[in-house]
Each structure stands twice: as structure tokens, then as C-alpha cells.
């Protein structure tokens, strides 16, 4: 009897693990969207042009994610560094605030990179 249940148990376990992975991906996507709206849009703008409402008050204009030359010149890892560590830590303007709460959330970082990459014109 146990031999017959073993394949069924494996199927149920793999289904449950797959559902958890999909939920984690969905959670990361939702969290990244919230972070984008609450933190990034303020300076970078909703279209990533660097024209958010707070951009006018900054000494250095925020990065335009629409710029194809910049998109081609930067790695995903570099984008993640800037997101997590902030501008000062990586030789950029200090107005780019760090997001240390995202350091242990690689899935959220990946989703933010996808958002940034999708803004290229």
C-alpha cells in the first residue's frame, strides 16, 4: 500500500512546492510594485524619465531609465546595488536613498530590475 502512495505523495509535494514558488513570485511582484510607487516614482517619475515630483528639488537630476545608452551600460547587479545601498555607497548622488530592507529580498530586487529594464525607449 505504501508503495502505491509514494508517487501520489511526491506529486502532492511537488504541487505544493510549485504553488509556494508561484505565491512567492506573486508576493515579490506585488512588493516591488509597492516599492516602485512609494519610493521610486517620487524622483524617477511613473515612466522612469527622472521627472518625478521631487526631482525639481534635487541638485542632480534623477536617472532616466528610458535612456537606451544607460540601459546598455549598466548590469542588473549594479542596479540592485544602487537600490539596496543607495547612491553614496556606489559613487552616485547621495539623494538616491538606500533601501536596506530589500537586501534580503532578491526576488523583489529582481522585480524592480525588470520594471526598470522595461522603461527603455
Residue, then its C-alpha position, 0 to 999 in steps of 0.5 A: x500500500x505504501x508503495x502505491x502512495x509514494x508517487x501520489x505523495x511526491x506529486x502532492x509535494x511537488x504541487x505544493x512546492x510549485x504553488x509556494x514558488x508561484x505565491x512567492x513570485x506573486x508576493x515579490x511582484x506585488x512588493x516591488x510594485x509597492x516599492x516602485x510607487x512609494x519610493x521610486x516614482x517620487x524622483x524617477x517619475x511613473x515612466x522612469x524619465x527622472x521627472x518625478x515630483x521631487x526631482x525639481x528639488x534635487x541638485x542632480x537630476x534623477x536617472x532616466x531609465x528610458x535612456x537606451x545608452x544607460x540601459x546598455x551600460x549598466x548590469x542588473x547587479x549594479x542596479x540592485x546595488x544602487x537600490x539596496x545601498x543607495x547612491x553614496x555607497x556606489x559613487x552616485x548622488x547621495x539623494x538616491x536613498x538606500x533601501x536596506x530592507x530589500x537586501x534580503x529580498x532578491x526576488x523583489x530586487x529582481x522585480x524592480x530590475x525588470x520594471x526598470x529594464x522595461x522603461x527603455x525607449 
